Amino acid sequence: MDLALMVALVIALALFFDFTNGFHDTANAMATPIATGAIKPKTAVALAAVLNLVGAFLSTEVAKTISGGIIREGDGGVLISPEMIFAGLIGAIVWNMITWLLGLPSSSSHALFGGLIGAAIVGAGLQSIDYGVLLSKVIIPAFMAPAVAGFAAYLSTKLAYAITRRDSKPNSRGGFRYGQVFSSSLVALSHGTNDAQKTMGVITLVLIAGGFQTAGTGPHLWVVTACALAIAIGTYAGGWRIIKTLGTGLTEVKPAQGLAAETSTGAAILASSHLGFALSTTQVASGSVIGSGLGRRGASIRWRTAGRIAVGWLFTLPAAGVIGAITAFIAHLGTIGIAIDAVLGVGVILGIYLRSRRQHTDEPQLSDVEHAGDAVKIKSKKQRRREAAALKKQQAAEKRQAAAEGNAVAGDRKETR
């Protein structure tokens, strides 16, 4: 296959991956302020898309980690071919679809890393991976960032409740709901600085591998712009559907908790992006929500859900690596192998989608990122008003029943006399 055509095909596939990332992930930053009524749904999705677009231009450190860090390239390194990058992207997308079908939370970011690493090992050998960068920029941050964000959310929640403890007015903490507009915006902005850059790194990597860019350089402006637009369009096109799906989640989050969790998430992701750490925003968001739940007295954490998310994290990178390695092995057949990979990839994706349509279960099948957004379960104003009205009716009915029973007893005593 012509090299230029192969590079163009990989770029298109990478942008599609970026689009789905925005479709599934970014809008979840706005789930909490929508649920509390602080911001309208369409406005929230548009705001998330714009902030995601802006965030993609703030830094390119994560992109450099992927294009010139994890996979060796250039002088003294190993040039991974565009065919191998194509195979790695298919591995990442297929694993995302499999976990979506099984309802197993996973990280799209780690699926991307796993697919590329598996394909690179098959295509260029074990020496093609810089394991020091992999450990310092991906593995260690995967464990440290959620813990740090969770601890920060725990302290922030404690502080928020300590400040408002003496206020005896009902719903005295309702003001935190409006602060969530800004904290959720911070999460959307930080997501653009981290997740959009991963696709920038992949495109830069394929340009270097194809000889269209000098090794050791960062992403070009047109690459940054294309990736920013892809993830922003994905957010605006499909984000609302994900926001509407609010599952049982990790814990029931109050406005003060939501503000603390979102601020901690955004700060952790922004700091990691500045340092070039390629994080899973799902992990950081979930860690923050758990920390905020531990920080509020009386809150309960659904550890079973947290355990499922943890299992998804552990299996994603190696499993996507295996799929990426298999597709890379097939790609070695040349043009026929690339065609087989493309047909098999499309077939698996369509097959999984059609099977999901035939499933009839009480619990919706949620993707990883939907699980991350569903970490928040909070009642809207209308729900709270309806529940309050129903409670008043129930109390009034109980009072009437008690009064009627008291009158009946008094009447029986008179008759007895």
C-alpha positions as CSV (number, residue, x, y, z in Angstrom):
1,M,0.0,0.0,0.0
2,D,1.2,3.5,-0.8
3,L,2.9,5.1,2.2
4,A,1.0,8.4,2.0
5,L,-2.3,6.6,1.7
6,M,-1.4,4.4,4.8
7,V,-0.5,7.5,6.8
8,A,-3.7,9.2,5.8
9,L,-5.7,6.1,6.8
10,V,-4.0,6.1,10.3
11,I,-4.7,9.8,10.8
12,A,-8.4,9.3,10.0
13,L,-8.6,6.4,12.3
14,A,-6.9,8.3,15.1
15,L,-9.3,11.3,14.7
16,F,-12.2,8.8,14.9
17,F,-10.8,7.5,18.1
18,D,-10.5,11.1,19.3
19,F,-14.1,11.8,18.3
20,T,-15.4,8.8,20.3
21,N,-13.3,9.9,23.3
22,G,-15.1,13.3,23.4
23,F,-18.4,11.5,22.7
24,H,-18.1,9.3,25.8
25,D,-15.9,11.3,28.2
26,T,-15.8,15.0,28.3
27,A,-19.5,15.8,28.8
28,N,-19.6,13.8,32.0
29,A,-17.7,16.7,33.6
30,M,-21.0,18.5,33.4
31,A,-23.3,15.8,34.8
32,T,-23.4,17.2,38.3
33,P,-24.3,20.9,37.6
34,I,-27.0,19.6,35.2
35,A,-28.5,17.3,37.8
36,T,-28.5,20.0,40.4
37,G,-30.2,22.5,38.0
38,A,-27.2,24.9,38.1
39,I,-26.9,24.9,34.3
40,K,-29.1,23.8,31.4
41,P,-28.1,20.6,29.6
42,K,-27.5,22.0,26.1
43,T,-25.5,24.9,27.5
44,A,-23.4,22.5,29.6
45,V,-22.6,20.3,26.6
46,A,-21.7,23.4,24.5
47,L,-19.5,24.8,27.3
48,A,-17.7,21.4,27.7
49,A,-17.0,21.3,24.0
50,V,-15.6,24.8,23.9
51,L,-13.4,24.2,27.0
52,N,-12.2,20.9,25.6
53,L,-11.2,22.7,22.5
54,V,-9.4,25.4,24.4
55,G,-7.7,22.9,26.7
56,A,-6.2,21.0,23.8
57,F,-4.0,24.1,22.9
58,L,-2.7,24.6,26.4
59,S,0.1,22.0,26.4
60,T,1.7,19.3,24.3
61,E,3.8,17.5,26.9
62,V,1.5,14.4,26.9
63,A,1.6,14.3,23.1
64,K,5.5,14.3,23.3
65,T,5.4,11.4,25.8
66,I,3.5,9.3,23.3
67,S,5.2,10.4,20.1
68,G,8.8,10.3,21.3
69,G,8.7,8.7,24.7
70,I,7.0,5.3,25.2
71,I,7.8,4.1,21.7
72,R,11.4,4.7,20.6
73,E,11.8,6.4,17.2
74,G,14.5,8.4,15.4
75,D,18.2,8.1,15.5
76,G,19.4,5.4,17.7
77,G,15.9,4.1,18.1
78,V,13.4,1.9,16.2
79,L,11.0,3.3,13.6
80,I,7.6,1.8,14.1
81,S,5.8,1.6,10.8
82,P,2.4,3.2,10.1
83,E,0.9,-0.3,9.6
84,M,1.8,-1.1,13.2
85,I,0.2,2.1,14.5
86,F,-2.9,1.3,12.5
87,A,-3.0,-2.2,14.1
88,G,-2.6,-0.6,17.6
89,L,-5.5,1.8,17.1
90,I,-7.7,-1.1,16.0
91,G,-6.7,-3.0,19.1
92,A,-7.6,-0.1,21.3
93,I,-11.0,0.5,19.7
94,V,-11.9,-3.2,19.7
95,W,-11.1,-3.6,23.4
96,N,-13.2,-0.6,24.2
97,M,-16.1,-2.2,22.4
98,I,-15.6,-5.5,24.2
99,T,-15.6,-3.9,27.6
100,W,-18.6,-1.8,26.7
101,L,-20.5,-5.0,25.8
102,L,-19.5,-6.7,29.1
103,G,-20.3,-3.7,31.1
104,L,-16.7,-3.8,32.4
105,P,-15.2,-0.3,33.1
106,S,-12.0,0.3,31.4
107,S,-9.7,3.2,30.4
108,S,-9.7,4.4,26.8
109,S,-6.3,5.9,27.4
110,H,-4.8,2.7,28.6
111,A,-6.5,0.8,25.8
112,L,-4.6,3.2,23.4
113,F,-1.3,2.6,25.1
114,G,-1.8,-1.1,25.2
115,G,-2.7,-1.4,21.6
116,L,0.3,0.7,20.5
117,I,2.7,-1.2,22.8
118,G,1.5,-4.6,21.6
119,A,1.7,-3.6,17.9
120,A,5.2,-2.1,18.4
121,I,6.6,-5.2,20.1
122,V,5.3,-7.4,17.2
123,G,6.5,-5.0,14.6
124,A,9.9,-4.0,16.0
125,G,10.6,-6.2,19.0
126,L,10.8,-5.6,22.8
127,Q,13.5,-3.0,22.4
128,S,11.0,-0.7,20.7
129,I,9.5,0.2,24.0
130,D,11.1,2.6,26.5
131,Y,10.0,0.9,29.7
132,G,11.4,3.7,31.9
133,V,9.1,6.2,30.3
134,L,6.2,3.7,30.4
135,L,6.7,3.2,34.1
136,S,7.3,6.8,35.1
137,K,4.8,8.5,32.8
138,V,1.9,5.9,32.7
139,I,2.1,3.1,35.3
140,I,3.1,5.1,38.4
141,P,0.7,8.0,37.6
142,A,-2.1,5.5,37.1
143,F,-1.8,4.5,40.8
144,M,-0.7,7.8,42.3
145,A,-3.0,10.4,40.6
146,P,-6.3,8.8,41.8
147,A,-4.9,8.5,45.3
148,V,-3.7,12.1,45.4
149,A,-6.9,13.4,43.9
150,G,-9.0,11.3,46.3
151,F,-7.1,12.6,49.3
152,A,-7.4,16.2,48.1
153,A,-11.2,15.7,47.6
154,Y,-11.4,14.1,51.1
155,L,-9.8,17.2,52.7
156,S,-11.8,19.6,50.6
157,T,-15.1,18.0,51.5
158,K,-14.1,18.0,55.2
159,L,-13.3,21.7,54.9
160,A,-16.5,22.6,53.1
161,Y,-18.7,20.9,55.7
162,A,-16.6,22.4,58.6
163,I,-17.1,25.9,57.2
164,T,-20.9,25.6,56.8
165,R,-21.5,23.5,59.9
166,R,-22.7,26.4,62.1
167,D,-25.2,27.6,59.5
168,S,-28.6,26.3,60.7
169,K,-30.6,27.5,57.7
170,P,-32.1,24.7,55.5
171,N,-30.2,24.0,52.3
172,S,-27.4,26.2,53.5
173,R,-25.0,24.4,51.3
174,G,-27.0,25.0,48.1
175,G,-24.6,27.6,47.0
176,F,-22.0,25.0,46.3
177,R,-24.2,23.8,43.5
178,Y,-23.4,27.0,41.5
179,G,-19.7,26.6,42.3
180,Q,-19.9,23.3,40.5
181,V,-20.4,25.2,37.2
182,F,-16.8,26.4,37.5
183,S,-15.4,23.2,38.9
184,S,-16.9,21.1,36.2
185,S,-15.6,23.6,33.6
186,L,-12.2,23.1,35.1
187,V,-12.5,19.3,34.6
188,A,-13.6,19.8,30.9
189,L,-10.7,22.1,30.3
190,S,-8.2,19.7,31.9
191,H,-9.6,16.8,29.9
192,G,-8.7,18.7,26.7
193,T,-5.1,19.2,27.9
194,N,-4.7,15.4,28.5
195,D,-6.9,13.2,26.4
196,A,-6.8,15.2,23.2
197,Q,-3.0,15.2,23.4
198,K,-2.9,11.4,23.2
199,T,-4.3,11.5,19.7
200,M,-1.9,14.3,18.8
201,G,0.9,12.0,19.9
202,V,-0.4,9.1,17.8
203,I,-0.7,11.3,14.7
204,T,2.8,12.8,15.3
205,L,4.2,9.3,15.7
206,V,2.8,8.1,12.4
207,L,4.1,11.2,10.6
208,I,7.6,10.5,12.0
209,A,7.3,6.8,11.1
210,G,6.3,7.8,7.6
211,G,9.1,10.2,7.2
212,F,6.8,13.3,7.0
213,Q,8.1,14.8,10.2
214,T,11.5,15.1,11.9
215,A,12.1,12.8,14.9
216,G,12.1,14.5,18.3
217,T,9.7,17.3,17.3
218,G,6.3,17.9,18.8
219,P,2.9,18.0,17.1
220,H,2.3,20.6,14.3
221,L,-0.3,23.2,14.7
222,W,-2.6,21.5,12.2
223,V,-2.4,18.3,14.2
224,V,-3.3,20.1,17.5
225,T,-6.2,21.9,15.7
226,A,-7.6,18.7,14.1
227,C,-7.5,16.8,17.4
228,A,-9.0,19.6,19.4
229,L,-11.9,20.0,16.9
230,A,-12.5,16.2,16.7
231,I,-12.8,15.8,20.5
232,A,-14.9,19.0,20.8
233,I,-17.3,17.9,18.0
234,G,-17.6,14.5,19.6
235,T,-18.5,16.1,22.9
236,Y,-21.2,18.3,21.4
237,A,-22.6,15.6,19.1
238,G,-23.1,12.9,21.7
239,G,-22.4,14.2,25.1
240,W,-26.0,14.8,26.1
241,R,-27.0,11.1,25.6
242,I,-24.3,10.1,28.1
243,I,-25.3,12.8,30.6
244,K,-28.9,11.5,30.7
245,T,-27.7,8.1,31.8
246,L,-27.1,8.5,35.5
247,G,-26.6,5.1,37.1
248,T,-26.3,4.0,40.7
249,G,-22.6,5.1,40.8
250,L,-20.1,5.1,43.6
251,T,-21.8,7.3,46.1
252,E,-24.6,9.8,46.4
253,V,-22.9,13.2,46.0
254,K,-24.1,16.4,47.5
255,P,-23.2,19.8,46.0
256,A,-20.4,20.4,48.5
257,Q,-18.9,17.0,47.6
258,G,-19.3,17.6,43.9
259,L,-17.4,20.9,44.1
260,A,-14.6,19.3,46.1
261,A,-14.4,16.2,43.8
262,E,-14.4,18.2,40.5
263,T,-11.9,20.7,41.7
264,S,-9.5,18.0,42.8
265,T,-10.0,16.1,39.5
266,G,-9.3,19.2,37.4
267,A,-6.2,20.2,39.5
268,A,-4.7,16.7,39.3
269,I,-5.2,16.4,35.6
270,L,-3.8,19.8,34.8
271,A,-0.7,19.2,36.9
272,S,-0.2,15.8,35.3
273,S,-0.6,17.3,31.8
274,H,2.1,19.9,32.6
275,L,4.5,17.1,33.7
276,G,3.7,15.0,30.6
277,F,1.8,12.2,32.5
278,A,-0.7,10.4,30.3
279,L,-3.6,9.8,32.8
280,S,-6.9,8.1,32.6
281,T,-9.4,10.8,33.5
282,T,-11.8,8.0,34.6
283,Q,-9.4,6.9,37.3
284,V,-8.8,10.4,38.6
285,A,-12.5,11.3,38.6
286,S,-13.5,8.0,40.4
287,G,-10.7,8.5,43.0
288,S,-12.0,12.1,43.7
289,V,-15.6,10.9,44.1
290,I,-14.6,8.2,46.5
291,G,-12.5,10.7,48.5
292,S,-15.4,13.1,48.7
293,G,-17.7,10.3,49.9
294,L,-15.3,9.4,52.6
295,G,-15.1,13.1,53.6
296,R,-18.8,13.5,54.2
297,R,-20.2,12.0,57.4
298,G,-23.0,9.5,56.7
299,A,-22.1,8.9,53.1
300,S,-21.7,5.3,51.9
301,I,-19.3,4.1,49.2
302,R,-20.4,1.3,46.8
303,W,-17.1,-0.6,47.0
304,R,-18.4,-3.3,44.6
305,T,-18.7,-0.7,41.8
306,A,-15.3,0.7,42.7
307,G,-13.9,-2.9,42.5
308,R,-15.3,-3.4,39.1
309,I,-13.7,-0.2,37.9
310,A,-10.4,-1.3,39.4
311,V,-10.6,-4.7,37.6
312,G,-11.2,-2.8,34.3
313,W,-8.1,-0.7,34.9
314,L,-5.8,-3.7,35.6
315,F,-6.9,-5.7,32.6
316,T,-7.1,-2.9,30.0
317,L,-3.5,-2.3,29.1
318,P,-2.4,-5.9,28.7
319,A,-5.6,-7.0,27.0
320,A,-5.5,-4.2,24.5
321,G,-1.8,-5.0,24.0
322,V,-2.7,-8.6,23.1
323,I,-5.3,-7.5,20.6
324,G,-2.9,-4.9,19.1
325,A,-0.2,-7.6,18.8
326,I,-2.6,-10.0,17.0
327,T,-3.7,-7.2,14.5
328,A,0.0,-6.2,14.0
329,F,0.9,-9.9,13.2
330,I,-1.9,-9.9,10.5
331,A,-0.7,-6.5,9.2
332,H,2.7,-8.1,8.5
333,L,1.0,-9.8,5.4
334,G,1.1,-6.4,3.7
335,T,-1.8,-4.8,1.9
336,I,-3.9,-7.9,2.3
337,G,-3.2,-8.0,6.0
338,I,-4.2,-4.3,6.4
339,A,-7.5,-5.1,4.5
340,I,-8.1,-8.1,6.8
341,D,-7.5,-6.0,9.9
342,A,-9.9,-3.4,8.7
343,V,-12.6,-5.9,7.8
344,L,-12.2,-7.8,11.0
345,G,-12.2,-4.6,13.0
346,V,-15.4,-3.3,11.4
347,G,-17.0,-6.7,11.7
348,V,-16.2,-7.0,15.5
349,I,-17.5,-3.5,16.2
350,L,-20.7,-4.0,14.2
351,G,-21.2,-7.5,15.8
352,I,-20.8,-6.2,19.3
353,Y,-23.1,-3.3,18.6
354,L,-25.8,-5.6,17.2
355,R,-25.5,-8.0,20.1
356,S,-25.9,-5.2,22.6
357,R,-29.1,-4.2,20.9
358,R,-30.4,-7.8,21.5
359,Q,-29.6,-7.7,25.2
360,H,-32.5,-7.1,27.5
361,T,-31.2,-6.5,31.0
362,D,-32.5,-4.3,33.9
363,E,-29.1,-2.7,34.2
364,P,-27.9,-0.6,31.2
365,Q,-24.6,-1.6,29.6
366,L,-22.3,1.4,30.3
367,S,-18.9,2.1,28.9
368,D,-15.9,3.0,31.0
369,V,-16.4,6.7,30.6
370,E,-20.0,6.5,31.3
371,H,-19.2,4.7,34.5
372,A,-16.9,7.6,35.4
373,G,-19.6,10.1,34.8
374,D,-22.1,7.9,36.6
375,A,-20.0,8.1,39.8
376,V,-22.2,11.1,40.6
377,K,-25.8,10.4,41.6
378,I,-27.6,13.5,42.8
379,K,-31.2,14.5,42.8
380,S,-32.5,17.4,40.8
381,K,-34.6,20.3,42.3
382,K,-37.8,18.8,40.8
383,Q,-37.1,15.4,42.3
384,R,-36.4,17.0,45.7
385,R,-39.6,19.0,45.6
386,R,-41.7,16.0,44.6
387,E,-40.2,13.9,47.4
388,A,-40.7,16.7,49.9
389,A,-44.4,17.1,48.8
390,A,-44.9,13.3,49.0
391,L,-43.4,13.3,52.5
392,K,-45.7,16.1,53.6
393,K,-48.7,14.2,52.3
394,Q,-47.6,11.1,54.0
395,Q,-47.1,12.9,57.3
396,A,-50.5,14.6,57.0
397,A,-52.2,11.3,56.3
398,E,-50.5,9.7,59.3
399,K,-51.7,12.6,61.5
400,R,-55.3,12.3,60.2
401,Q,-55.2,8.6,60.8
402,A,-53.8,9.1,64.3
403,A,-56.5,11.7,65.1
404,A,-59.2,9.4,63.8
405,E,-58.0,6.5,65.9
406,G,-57.9,8.8,68.9
407,N,-61.4,9.9,68.3
408,A,-62.5,6.3,67.9
409,V,-60.9,5.4,71.3
410,A,-62.5,8.4,73.0
411,G,-65.9,7.4,71.6
412,D,-65.6,3.8,72.8
413,R,-64.8,5.1,76.3
414,K,-67.9,7.3,76.3
415,E,-70.1,4.4,75.3
416,T,-68.5,2.2,78.0
417,R,-69.4,4.8,80.6
